[in-house]
Amino acid sequence: MSLDVHIDELAELERVALEEAISGIRREAEVAALVEHRTATLHALLAHHDARYLPLATSELEDALDELRSAGERRSGLVAGLVPVLGLSLQPTIGDVAAAAPEPYATTIAELRRQLLLAKARIERLSAQNTNLLGQRMALVAETLAGGVTEAAPTYGRTPPSRPRFVRGIL
């Protein structure tokens, strides 16, 4: 009885630890998708020169990034709990867990890892594009300030009047 019960208890502990780790990885993937959405929203605003909602979009992206960090820390702790169960190194990656986990857990973990990697690649691409767009906007502002500060620009292409209009009628 004692050996069979002990093996059953270990199998149950392994199952619970794997399901908790999968839950943590799944949550991280969900939040990564949210970060991707927020990054895409910021990109759309930058690409369409709509600065009206930039502060809100930036704030929402920062909140999503904070949530992603938190989900990553939680997932890391849950995955670390698999070290004794699966015989992994002290800081296993999601790929390490997928390779060591039994089926059907291995397939689920590998799919979640794939989703995370795809989201990461899309976020990096959008972030690079956002940085490029912001750089272009800053260059335009610098160019405008450099050319327009030293001399008065004509109003709507007309030359400014020689005297104020209300004075012309009096003199």
Secondary structure by P-SEA (a helix, b strand, c coil): caaaaaaaaaaaaaaaaaaaaaaaaaaaaaaaaaaaaaaaaaaaaaaaccccaaaaaaaaaaaaaaaaaaaaaaaaaaaaaacccccccccccaaaaaaacccaaaaaaaaaaaaaaaaaaaaaaaaaaaaaaaaaaaaaaaaaaaccccccccccccccccccaaaaaac
